[in-house]
């Protein structure tokens, strides 16, 4: 399953880890130097949420935490059905 937000389209981004050695000049050293660069991925903070879609359908969708904070997700209404024997009494 792809790590993509269904509302905002956020997806993993490429980046790199940079290792440095040495003491910065500000701290009295002779300066830092890059010793290695490694590729890495920045993953979006996806959450599985039960939401009501614009069509009225209720289903689980994977959305980013930022989309939830912005209020883009309409939470599904709570079900209020009762068991058959409780309804008769």
C-alpha positions as CSV (number, residue, x, y, z in Angstrom):
1,X,0.0,0.0,0.0
2,X,1.4,3.4,-1.0
3,X,2.1,5.9,1.8
4,X,0.1,8.7,0.3
5,X,-2.5,10.9,2.0
6,X,-5.9,10.5,0.3
7,X,-6.8,14.1,0.9
8,X,-3.7,16.2,0.6
9,X,-1.6,13.9,-1.6
10,X,1.4,14.0,0.7
11,X,3.9,11.3,-0.1
12,X,7.4,10.3,1.0
13,X,10.2,12.8,0.2
14,X,13.8,12.2,-0.5
15,X,16.6,13.6,1.6
16,X,20.0,12.7,3.0
17,X,21.8,12.2,6.3
18,X,25.0,14.3,6.5
19,X,27.7,13.2,8.9
20,X,30.1,15.9,9.9
21,X,33.4,15.7,11.9
22,X,35.4,18.3,13.5
23,X,34.8,21.2,15.9
24,X,33.0,24.4,14.5
25,X,35.1,27.5,14.2
26,X,32.5,29.3,16.4
27,X,33.5,26.9,19.2
28,X,37.2,27.3,18.7
29,X,37.9,24.5,16.3
30,X,39.3,24.6,12.7
31,X,35.9,23.9,11.1
32,X,33.7,20.9,10.4
33,X,34.0,18.6,7.4
34,X,31.4,16.3,5.8
35,X,32.6,12.7,6.0
36,X,29.6,10.9,4.5
37,X,26.2,11.5,2.9
38,X,23.5,8.7,2.9
39,X,20.1,8.8,1.2
40,X,17.0,8.6,3.4
41,X,13.2,9.0,3.1
42,X,10.9,11.4,5.0
43,X,7.6,9.6,5.5
44,X,4.3,11.5,6.1
45,X,2.5,11.0,9.4
46,X,-0.4,8.9,8.1
47,X,-3.3,7.9,10.3
48,X,-6.1,5.5,9.5
49,X,-9.4,7.3,10.2
50,X,-13.1,6.3,9.7
51,X,-14.5,9.2,7.7
52,X,-17.6,10.2,5.8
53,X,-16.8,10.9,2.1
54,X,-18.6,13.7,0.2
55,X,-20.7,11.0,-1.5
56,X,-22.0,10.0,1.9
57,X,-20.1,6.7,2.0
58,X,-18.4,5.8,5.3
59,X,-15.0,4.1,5.1
60,X,-11.5,4.0,6.5
61,X,-9.1,6.3,4.7
62,X,-5.4,7.0,5.3
63,X,-4.8,10.8,5.9
64,X,-2.0,12.8,7.2
65,X,-2.1,14.3,10.7
66,X,-1.9,17.8,9.1
67,X,-5.1,17.1,7.2
68,X,-6.9,16.1,10.4
69,X,-5.6,19.2,12.2
70,X,-6.8,21.4,9.3
71,X,-10.3,19.9,9.6
72,X,-10.3,18.3,6.1
73,X,-11.6,15.1,7.6
74,X,-15.3,14.7,8.4
75,X,-15.6,12.0,11.0
76,X,-18.2,9.3,10.5
77,X,-21.4,9.6,12.7
78,X,-21.7,7.2,15.6
79,X,-23.9,4.1,15.0
80,X,-26.9,4.0,17.4
81,X,-28.5,0.6,16.7
82,X,-29.7,-1.7,19.5
83,X,-29.8,-5.4,19.8
84,X,-33.1,-7.0,18.7
85,X,-34.1,-8.3,22.2
86,X,-33.5,-4.9,23.7
87,X,-35.7,-3.2,21.1
88,X,-38.7,-5.5,22.0
89,X,-38.5,-4.9,25.8
